[in-house]
Amino acid sequence: MILLAFAQVVARNFFSVGMIWADITVRTLLLWVGLLGASLATHLNQHLSIDVFAKFLGGRSRRVVGIFVKLFSVIVCLYLFMAASRFVQGERETGTRILETVPLWTTELIIPIAFALISFHFLVSILNDLTALFPGKKGAA
């Protein structure tokens, strides 16, 4: 992406030409990389979070507060998933194409996919936290 963007800048500034497809390609790749990176960060529990109050809580209390925060995050991400799905469907219905070949909606599919993945990762994390809070009996048959 960086090389393509750099080549585009050089071509425009030094040779007064440009690659028509370069700008949209870089924008699309940035969208995909950013949203997949957000999903990966959620999976690794490295996402952005504001934990000002959680620092003052003990282990069990911190985990309970974390569950509620993650549950709220799931609700927000599912709402964004639904909105993004409607957005992509609207783009599909308009039939807009990039450079007359690629349907625009296909490049935007990552938006609802990413919010679904982020929701899934938060749900798995909630289940892990609940398992840690309420450990089952070990050794029971």
ZAZATI-391992 format. One record per residue: x, y, z of N, C-alpha, C, O, CB in turn. Coordinates in steps of 0.05 Angstrom, whole numbers, plus 5000, padded with zeros to 4 digits. Atoms other than C-alpha are relative to their C-alpha. Glycine has a CB too. Example, Ala and Ser with C-alpha at 12.3 -4.5 7.8 and 13.67 -1.06 7.14 Angstrom:
% ZAZATI-391992
501849765000524649105156501850245000503950245013498050015025 498449764999527349795143498550225014499550445018500950094971 
This chain:
% ZAZATI-391992
501749765000500050005000501750255000501250444985498150005024 498349764998505550485019501550044973501750274964502049975023 498649985026509450334955498250104978499050274962501249734992 501949915020503250424912499350305004499350454985497549835002 500649724995501551084946502450184993502150394981499250055029 497649855007508751324939500450024970501050244960502549865013 499850005029508951124866498050204987498750334968499649724988 502049825010502551514854500850295004500550464986497349955014 499049724994505452144887502250074981502250294970500950025030 497749955018511852094847499050044971499850224957502149775001 501049985027508051974782498550274995498850394974498149774994 501549755003503552574794501850255001501550434984497950025021 498449764996508753064818502450034981503150264974501150005028 497649985017514652894774499549954970500950044953502149815010 500550075028511552614711497250094990496550044967500249704996 502649905007504652944711498149794989496449854973500250234980 501950225007501152274703499349865025500449915047501349804979 500850164977497751804750498649754992497749714969498250175018 501350255004494851124757497150045010496750075034501449765014 502849944993487251204757499149815023497649895040498249964976 500950214982486350564798501450015027500549895046500349734988 498350014976491650714851498750115025498849995046502650154995 501249874977487851184896497849825013497749785037498850274993 502250164990481650744902501049745011499949635030497949954978 498850254990485950124911501250045028500849885046502149904981 498849944973489850444969497850045020498049955043501850244998 502249954981483350685001498749745008498149705032498050194988 501350264995480149994995501849835018500849715037499349864974 498150164984486349645022500250105028500449955047502749994987 499849894973486750125080497549935016497749875040500250314998 502550084986479449985098500149715009499549655032497650054981 499950284994480549235095502149945022501549805041500649844975 497850054980487149245134499250115027499649985047502750124990 500849884975484449715186497849845015498049805039498950284995 502250154987478049325200500849725007500049625028497649994982 499050274992481448645199501950035023502049855041501449864976 498349954977486648935246498550055025499349965047501850244994 501749964976481149165293498949745010498749705034497750204993 501050274992478248465292502249845014501749715034498949854976 497850154988485048165307500750125027501349975046502550014981 499449874974486348675363497949915021498649875044500050304997 502150104982479648465394500549715008500349645032497250034988 499450284995481547735388502349985020502249805038500749854974 497750014983488147875423499750165026501550185042502550094985 500649834977484848325475502050245001502850335023500149845026 498249775002489348895451498550244988499850434979502449934983 501649785011483649355428500150245019500950225042497149914996 500149754983482850065453497949975021495749875016499550254982 502050014979479350105519500750225021503050305024500049725014 499749804979478250615573499549865026497249805033498150254996 500350164976479550275639500950165024502350065042501649744998 499249824977480350865687499049885026500649875046498850284995 501150104975475750565739500949715006501249635029497050015000 499350284996477749835728502749975014503149765027500149864973 497450014987484749985753499849995030501649905044501850234991 500449984971481950105822498549765012498149745036498550255007 501650234991478049455825501849755003504049744992497849944980 498650254996480348775849499549814976498149884957499149865026 500250195021480848155805497249924992496549944968501549765007 502750105006473747885810498250244991496750214972498849865024 501749775007470448575808500850114973499150194957500450225022 499049915026474848775749498949834978498149934957503150015000 501050195020472648155712497050054995496150044972500549715008 502949955003465248295726499550254984497850264966498650015028 500349755015465849015702500849964971499550064953501750235013 499150065028469648765641497949854984497649904960502549835001 502150155014463948285624497850204991496950184969498849795019 502149805008458948865625500950184978499450254960499150165024 498949825021463449305583500149854974499449964953502950095008 499950165024464548745533497249944989496749944965501449735005 502750045009457048605531498950254986497650234966498249935024 500849755013455749335515501450034973500150124954500750255018 498549995026461149295461498749814980498649884956502949925005 501350195018457648685431497450134989496950124965499349745014 502549885008451049065429500650224979499250244959498550125024 499349795019454349665395501049894973500249984952502250185012 499050125025458049225345497849874984497949874959502249805007 502250125015451748845327498250214987497350174965498349825019 501549785012448049495316501550114975500350154954499650235020 498449915023453849725271500049804978500149874954502850065009 500250215020453649055236497550024983497550014959500249725013 502549985014446349145219499950254983499050244960497650015020 499949755016447449865196501849964976501250054954500950245017 498150055022453449655154498849814979499249854955502749895010 501350185019449449085123498050144983497850104959498649775015 501949845015443949565103501550184980500650224957498250175018 498449835017449250035075501049854975500849954953502350135015 498950165022452549495033497749914981498049914957501549755010 502350075016445649255009499150234983498550204959497749905017 500749765015444049964988501950054977501150124955499950245018 498049965021450550014950499749794978500149844954502949985012 500450225020449049344916497750074982497850024958499549745015 502449935016442249594894500550224981499350234959497750075018 499449785019445150224863501749914977501650044955501550225015 498550105023449849814820502550164993503650144972498349994976 497749845005455650304827502549824996502849615010500550195023 497650165005462150034799502550185002502450424997499949884972 497449864999469450224809501449954974501849724966501749905025 498650035026473050354744498549834980499749694964502849895004 501850135018467150054708500249695000499149564983500450094972 499750295000469149344728499249875026497849665026502849934994 500450124974468649204803497650135013497550375016502550035017 502249884985462049294840501050125026502549995041497849785005 499149864976463149794896499349855025500949855044498850285001 500950144975459249384947501949785007502149715031497249894996 498250224993464348814942502450105016503549965033501049864975 497749894985469849274968499250095028500950125045501250244985 501049914974465449485026498949775017498149825040497750204996 501050234984463548785049501549965026500549855045500349754983 498450034976469148815100498750145024499250065047502850104996 501149844977465149315142498149825017498649795041498550244989 501650174983459548845164501549755010501049655032497549914986 498450244992464348245165501650075025501749915043501749914977 498349924978469048615212498450035026499249945047501650254994 501649974976463548815260498949745010498649705035497750204995 500950264992460948105261502349855014501949725035499049834976 497750134988467947845276500750125027501349985046502550024982 499549864975469048365330498049925021498749865044500050314997 502150094982462448175362500549725010500349655033497250014987 499450284993464347445360502349985020502249835039500749844974 497650014982471147575393499250105028500250005048502250174988 500949914974467747975448498449795014498749755039498450264997 501650214988462747415460501749775010501249675032498049894979 498150204990468346905465501450095025501749935044502049924978 498649894976471947355514498150005024499049945047501050284994 502050014979465547415555499749725011499749685036497350114991 500250284991464846665557502449915016502249775036499649814976 497650064985472046595579500050125027500850005047502550094984 500149874974471047105634497949875018498549835042499250294996 502050144983464646755658501049735009500549655032497449964983 498850254992468346095658502050035023502149875041501449864976 498149944979473746405701498650085026499650025048502050224991 501449924976468646705748498649775014498549755038497950214993 501650234990464546065756501249744991500149604974497150024992 498850265009469245475748498349775008497249755030502949975012 501750244995465644815742501549805018503949845024499249874974 498750204984467044205784501949844983501149744962498049825014 498050155015473343865760499949715010499649655034502850125003 499950284993473543115758497249875000497049635005501349965026 502750124999465943025755499549864973500349954952497850225004 500450165024463842495706497450064987496749944966500149715006 
